[in-house]
């Protein structure tokens, strides 16, 4: 009887963890659906907590708070145009989750910026969610092209000199 109760408790515990993981995966799926539509920045920002942190792991840059994150997304920028062959801005390849962290791998699909074609760009993202299911911290590992990396390095170097 004791073993049965222990197994029953372990089963409930496992189901509880699975339910939380599934909930977190759904939250991030919904996040990327809104992101891919690129229509409602306010709806996208609702996924973030009031004091969210967004980091670019490769460039070692950090944004703090919804205002900085919203500005970074730049949805008002008229230079951005969706690629006609890609209805979604993002293609997700895999999502793994536990009770508070969701890891995503995928790619940003091609798009046009300032008339120039920007090719697909692979990425890995880590989302740290709070108890309410809001994003507390997001770390992006974007596989920038060599040209983009060089431009960003030059920009950072020049910004430090001036």
C-alpha angles and dihedrals in degrees: 000000000000092000090049092053091047091051091046091051091048090050092052090047091051091048090050091053091047092051091052091047091050091049091051092048090051091051092054093043088053090047092055092045090057091042092051093051090053091199110106115043091175091057089049092050090052087073090065127079118237092261101037124161123212119193134187101213095197098046093037092229126144133199120195126202135010095279094059092043092049091049091050091055089058097196091164090061106115091197089076117090129175117240109252092227094054119062090179123060091208135041114199118211102179141356126196125181146177128184095296111007130066121191118199132186122190144108138269103237122232117283139162125255121184088345093305122118112240109202126224112290122203118223144174120209132192118202120194109200128198126221091276091055094251122139110256095172134009122190117193122199102191120185097223120193116255091250092053091048091051091050091049092048091049091048093050092045093050092045090056093048096051 
